[in-house]
Amino acid sequence: MKRILCCLLIVVSSITWAQEQQKDSLTTKLDEVLVKAVRVSADSPITHSNLSKEKIAKRNLGQDIPFLLNYLPGVVTTSDAGAGVGYTGIRVRGSDATRVNVTLNGIPFNDAESQGTFWVNLPDFASSVESLQLQRGVGTSVNGAGAFGASLNLLTDAVSHEAYGEISNSYGSFNTRKHNLKFSTGLLNDHIEIAGRLSAIKSDGYVDRATSDLKSYFLQGSYVDDNTLIKAITFAGEEVTYQSWDGIDPETLRTNRTFNPVGAYEDENGNTVFYDNEVDNYNQDHYQLHWNQRYNNNWSSTLGLNYTYGRGYFEQYKEDEDFADYGLTPITLGGETIDETDLVRRRWLDNDYYVVTASVNYKDDKLDVIAGGFYSYYEGDHFGEIIWAQNAGGSQIRDRYYEGVGIKRELNGYTKATYRFSDVLSAYADIQVRNVDYSTSGLTSDRVPLLVDKNYTFFNPKAGLTYRLNPSNQFYASYARANREPNRNDFESGTPEPETLDDIELGWRYASPKFKVNANLYYMDYKNQLVLTGELDDVGAPLRANSGKSFRTGIEIDADIKLAKKFSVRPNIALSINKNRDFITSRDGALVNLGNTNISYSPSVVAGNMFVFEPAKGLQLNFLSKYVGEQYLGNIDSELSKLDSFFVNDLNIVYEIKNIPVFKSIVLTALVNNIFDVKYESNGYFFTYDDDFSNPGTITTIEGVGYYPQAGINVLGGVTLKF
């Protein structure tokens, strides 16, 4: 099955045109059909932001996609290694990456079991993105787990009519460097294009030993004629990162911000040393085949196939581990029974993900309707190996000390339509029925049985109105419901309930030649929201728990103001209230109702700004600012769990030199991050435990906290040669 699908996906494809000007327009429209099911138009009643490849390129010097989205409204980003390379995270409206629905050409990217998005698995993917759209709130996600904070959909490189080549190199602080090569054949015989990219990124990281060694490629073949676009796409990433997911305690933060406790152990002389291969090592291959067909001016259809193969492990040196925790047999040496050992273990994931999507679209002057379906099958093997042990206990190398399997099937059908009553009023409706079947067997990494057999059927309706008062002013209102299932970690932690969200959005858009503004109010009402508890599991993954009833409400404003011919300002601000209702917790051995508490990781103020100055042709100076208000790392409003606010500023300079011998142009880019060298932490964790041993008969709740420090001032510079 894998070989057949991979062969299908390596077929090449493209376009036929009568006149050169019509080529660009038609090809662009056919490309955009890839994401029509998950994207919205400029006049839709959905709150959204768009980024083009030109805007992405200005700061694309090796940092992950979350950092390239950092200046969009309501977005907060973080980096385990501290500098935006390696494991990075994104939160939108306080919702973490497991609640942001991500699609690549309409295919879900979120891991089927954990629901997370791991951009480290696709390094430099931004260099192959044509455009992206971030929808805040429920949005229009129809494929994959429902969006509970935002939807992010990416469209990969469009068909290029002209041949080109690009060589990019960048270097900067922490020995960070990126090298990539891009090319396109242009349209061969007016029908076929082959394009691709090779990338390599390395960084030592801001945090000690938080190194990254990342490689990736992107290759597509396209066939086009007047009414057909077929794309066969394959892309993959390989990452080896030294683990830095443990964070540091408050005292270490004060005395040694860059300290990384991961991999520490005592040698035979009692000295603390660090295991040199405490790494995360993972490969992920994607194969996609897309067929877009236009039958006439009204009817078109899409068909998409996807196969994703992921495999890899993280390696750990562990001291004084009990034999019983690994299924090892105690041994006797010199009359002494030995039942513990130092060892090196690997915890593996090996998974396959298959997807089929299909849709049909009818469009005329008043009605635009699309109906489609989605089916996916995921199988993930989880297992652990002991690759070395000081005292083997009768085991053999690579013995598996646990094994488990997760299987997930998803089937959905949807219909969405926009109807224009007049030039000023249009209505939007979207109905989705989604069925999820999830089962597990075997043991967890803690050798605890995990037996899940759940089937969920969700009904997710959406509706909205858009009213255009005049060419400059547009108003919209929408309602959307989303339901989603718990993830694997949730089941490992207990018996979670599925979540439900009702989202109401009211918005205003204003556009004139010198001034644009988008403003919206939202109210998101949750039932059984799986909020982050602030705690981490033993591999640094955040833990969640149902919080009963909760809500998020706020206002978001972003603008683009042209103050002069060469100077503009682009501010945005998100003000919000995020509360758990009647939150109950255990404190000092008793259950306590704390009333309304703040939802974890949800700052009430997130603001950004860009000053854009173009003093000369080809030269652009961007001064970027980001403010994130204080936030709680837990849900009990503990002062210890409060993460301080921070305000950081970046300077971005881009200079393009055109019309020079040999090259089409040369682009020089510089990025000075955190230009004022602010010491700040954008992420952390919070935990509690009951002390029933210090004072027998008395239970005292003890609190603890940890932080992930981010880099001070750091610099990246790059050169791109375009042929």
Buried (B, 14 or more C-beta within 10 A) or exposed (E): EEEEBBEEBBEBBBBBBEEEEEBEEBBEBBBBBBBBBBBBEEBBBBBBBEBEBEEBBBBBBBBBBBBBBBBBBBBBBBBBBBBBBBBBBBBBBBBBBBBBBBBBBBBBBBBBBBBBBBBBBBBBBBBBBBBBBBBBBBBBBBBBBBBBBBBBBBBBBBBBBEBBEBBBBBBBBBEBBBBBBBBBBBBEEBBBBBBBBBBBBBBBBBBBBBBBBBBBBBBBBBBBBEBBBBBBBBBBBBBBBBBBBBBBBEEBBEEEBBBBBBBBBEEEEEEEEBBEBBBBBBBBBBBBBBBBBBEEEEEBBBBBBBBBBBBBBBBBBBEEBEBEEBBBEBBEEEEEEBBBBBBBBBBBBBBBBBBBBBBBBEBEEEEBBBBBBBBBBBBBBBBBBBBEBEBBBEBEEEBEBBEBBBBBBBBBBBBBBBEBEEEEEBBBBBBBBBBBBBBBBBBBBEBEEBEBEBEBEBEBEBBBBBBBEEEEEBBBBBBBBBBBBBBBBBBBBEEBBBBBBBBBBBBBBBBEEEBBBBBBBBBBBBBBBBBBBBBBEEBBBBBBBBBBBBBBBBEBBBBBEBEEEBBBBBBBBBBBBBBBBEBBBEBEEEEEEBEBBBBBBBBBBBBBBBBBBBEEEBBBBBBBBBBBBEBBBBBBBBEBBBBEBBEBBBBBBBBBEEEEEEBBBBBBBBBBBBBEEBEBBBBBBBBBEEEEEEEEEEBBBEBBBBBBBBBBBBBBBBEBBBE
